[in-house]
Amino acid sequence: MNYDNLKISIQQAEEILFKLFNIKGTASALPGYEDYNFRMKVNNENAFILKISRPNEDADYLYFQQELLQHIASNDKDIVAPKVIKDKNGNSIPEITDAFGKQRKVRLLSWVSGRIWSQVNPQLNDLRFSLGEKCGKLTSVLLTLEHDKAHPTFEWDTAQSLWTKNHLHIFNEKETEIITYFQKLFENNFKAYSSLRKSIIHNDINDNNIVVSSELINPKVTAIIDYGDAMSTQIINDVAITCSYAIMREKDPLDAALPVVKGYNSTFPLLEEELEHLYTTIAMRMVISVIKSAINKLEDPDNEYLYISEKPSWELLKKWKKVSADFAHFSFRDACGYKAHPNQDKFNNWTQKNSFEVSKLFPTANSNEIQHIDLSVSSKWIGHQQEFNDLGLFQFKIEKLQAQHPNKVIAGGYLEPRAVYTSSAYDKTGNNGNESRTIHLGIDFWFPAHTPVHALFDGEVVTAVNDAGDKEYGGLVILKHEADDFEFFTLYGHNTVASALRHKVGDIIKKGAKIAELGNYPENGNWAPHLHFQVMLSVLDYKIDFPGVAYYNQLDVWKGLCPDPNLLFKSETLQSIETISNEALINYRKQHLGKGLSLQYKIPIKMVRGAGQYLIDQVGRKYLDTVNNVAHVGHENYNVVKAGQEQMALINTNSRYLHENINVLANELLQTFPKELSVIHFVNSGSEANELAIRMVKAVTGNKDIIASEVGYHGNANMCIDISSYKFDGKGGKGAPEHTHIFPLPDSFRGKYRGDDTGEQYAAEVQKQIDIVYNKDRAVGAFIIEPIISCGGQIELPVGFLEKSYKYIRAAGGLCISDEIQTGCGRMGKTFWGFQLHNVVPDIVTIGKPLGNGHPIAAVVCTKEVADKFAIGMEYFNTFGGNPVSCAIATEVIRTVKREKLQKNALEVGEFLKAELKALSKTFTIIGDVRGQGLFLGIELVDAEMKPLAAQTDYLANRMKDHGILMSIDGPDHNVLKIKPPLIFTRENAEELIFYLSKIFAEDFMIK
Ligand SMILES: Cc1ncc(COP(=O)(O)O)c(C=O)c1O
């Protein structure tokens, strides 16, 4: 065909509009599959879409489309679709003769405004739900439209998709294999599929035919356009088509399909038998798409629209093939409110009629009483991760527990979230970052090695293998059982390999017969001897093993697929395990804890375990922590934990008794300071440290006036609040007290003075405050500042500022305090303390947060002169300050920083991260500034006029949290993202952070 003879020019389109409809408009061409389409603007506003058919287009079908649109318009106001505009003679489909003398049919439709789905970023579950919801409504309206002109045969009809079998020669072997796999699946179930409900359906709800509202947060689907493929066929095809385009670019397409199906079902309930075919129908739509694209590319290479979705369709097909068809089916059922597995009720009823005894499973145990063991992520019994992974210790603890309960069977674990599975086989990247399999699907029974396991009921062996390695079951047996009118399976993991391999597939094991013997480490899959016992209603596609642990976001489906094995035993101990909901925790806090306490994030998280640079929530989700500079050497660093535990077991008392821990810690710290700073007082918090520092100032100088920075924060105690502009100039504050003097935030990016050389200008501001104090006939007590002002938004002090300011202050008789509560202990990378970056030696240094790695210990380090003058005879007593436990902990923290060269790590990883962030700022111009030292960085978000972008910063932090990365916000305008992770943060962690930052920075809310 000569396509040039069919083309309609922009000018022709405009003439047609005027001639037929008497409307003056300006045209621009739009992509189209069959028709030549033009967007028509009237008075500069999008007003219409003009559609000019190819010659000889089927008039009946065009009339059908127009009727369909009118039917929608008259039926449900909530469905927005284009409206039919008649020409000046009242025709809905007028005709023109084109330049080649061909008759062409013309339609004019109202323009539906909004963004199209393919332009929306991100496409989140709420949006997908709203898509399903809208499409379900559309189906319910189209159900009442009767028409016999709705394309009886059509290549895009999924029901007729087996025509694709004739085109396999276009593809290579691998592609052919994928296509054939789905064609066969479709063909094998064709009879049942053919009898599914039919209706007229849209039949092409693709990502360019879905209109989305303009809100950048929580947008909704507002309209479905382009009804050019509508036809009568199976309703499930529309669900499938909607799903396939909405999930196309997602890492985990099944996970993305579920909200669409849920939404669809909420407005148009889907039938169980329809859901059986959804997986294959989605695939067949993609099969049609890739085959049509390949054919079109050969026939009309100019029209890219004809093969626009070829690449993503292929990607989806490949990913879809890896999804278990059964698992998808069960997930769709769950999404539609059906029991995930069709036999769930049957199994439950069967277990109500039958009871089984644990002592029959383990005849040598001779007991049916259970002692529950908690191996969940929040279990105190398992203690530190490192101890949990110490097999000898774990075994010892189990034996001790058994000795304490000699007549009980130690068991538990069904649906327990566990954080112990560290093999990469348990991790994947989902649509929202990393996901780990954590939910345990069976019950573990803890017995000595070689304990025999016997059959509770007759069964046929379906799996008997050595499953050591990544999956870690060791000797594994799976049996199939017949019960009433259904079958189910039981799984026995962690046996000796020999006892499992005694069986072959097909063997029958009679009730009471021995199945296997519990294995020992390492042949049982690397753990202390126990049986993993699991019930399954289906084994999906697994041939040689079956997951014993599931992803939390698939919990409901796995729960249906793998019912509670305790339904068989009915142990009350196992039934009564309770957890407290997050809502209950929040409600209690609201009623009984101080109102000033805040919670992080719109949906707060309950963290139950720390592990290095990660925090783990109650369902075992791991969050990469870029916020917590308190967990300096890693959350729950084992050596630090052990140092505290060991000392706590011996003695913890005050510093009036002799103990070497306080001296050892003092010595460890003083080694990091210049010799002038030689005396230490230990306290319990950063606030207490600054409180003591100010007391020292008053004692030493006799002056009360303190000079501090705008937006500085120095603690929550009385005196600290009085010198914290962040607080008294912030929400609920009453401004600076009489003796506090605030100079402008020395911010050379967006502050009073800007640029590279502002040190002197800001130091002159400090001098101004000194003058103010003098003009009141008083003298200066002290100058306090952080080396990088953290609450101010990670403000790096300008070059020369600190040196000059110290000079002015000392000339005025004041002392200089460096608040190193956030910045200290190696975080700066280049230096151990922040003041060392500026070539000064303070009179007093306060240390807090990182010193105890989470344990409350802080310190004030000062010169001998200050210490001597402070010691005026009054005893300095501090009940907890410097106690042996706190000192043991802090010593281990400082030693860990030194031993593990964490200062160097802060420098290397920090510089890498800073360079990457700077590179990112070239792509995303709202990153106005990247600053900081070592692992104490800030990213400031501003618009083109340097106005702060607080909403974007908040959005970014919350979206990063959705992806399992914790970030915090600060700065007077709440537009600075702070990065201050544990110092063990690795280059890989930095790369992951950058990867997800780039993803979120590209989202509509960030760039529009
Ligand atoms: C710079 C600075 N100084 C002092 C404090 C007070 O420390 P604490 O909360 O341990 O009392 C903080 C706490 O955030 C701080 O950031």
The ligand as an SDF file (V2000), in Angstrom:
LIG
                    3D

 16 16  0  0  0  0  0  0  0  0999 V2000
   24.3950   19.9830   67.9730 C   0  0  0  0  0  0  0  0  0  0  0  0
   23.6570   19.3850   69.1370 C   0  0  0  0  0  0  0  0  0  0  0  0
   23.9490   19.7420   70.3730 N   0  0  0  0  0  0  0  0  0  0  0  0
   23.3150   19.2350   71.4430 C   0  0  0  0  0  0  0  0  0  0  0  0
   22.3190   18.2840   71.2800 C   0  0  0  0  0  0  0  0  0  0  0  0
   21.6060   17.7370   72.4910 C   0  0  0  0  0  0  0  0  0  0  0  0
   21.9480   16.3950   72.7030 O   0  0  0  0  0  0  0  0  0  0  0  0
   20.9760   15.4050   73.4920 P   0  0  0  0  0  0  0  0  0  0  0  0
   19.7530   15.2150   72.6630 O   0  0  0  0  0  0  0  0  0  0  0  0
   21.8060   14.1810   73.6520 O   0  0  0  0  0  0  0  0  0  0  0  0
   20.6660   16.0260   74.7990 O   0  0  0  0  0  0  0  0  0  0  0  0
   21.9750   17.8920   69.9990 C   0  0  0  0  0  0  0  0  0  0  0  0
   20.8910   16.8980   69.7830 C   0  0  0  0  0  0  0  0  0  0  0  0
   20.2920   16.7710   68.7400 O   0  0  0  0  0  0  0  0  0  0  0  0
   22.6690   18.4530   68.9100 C   0  0  0  0  0  0  0  0  0  0  0  0
   22.3590   18.0890   67.6390 O   0  0  0  0  0  0  0  0  0  0  0  0
  1  2  1  0
  2  3  1  0
  2 15  2  0
  3  4  2  0
  4  5  1  0
  5  6  1  0
  5 12  2  0
  6  7  1  0
  7  8  1  0
  8  9  2  0
  8 10  1  0
  8 11  1  0
 12 13  1  0
 12 15  1  0
 13 14  2  0
 15 16  1  0
M  END
$$$$
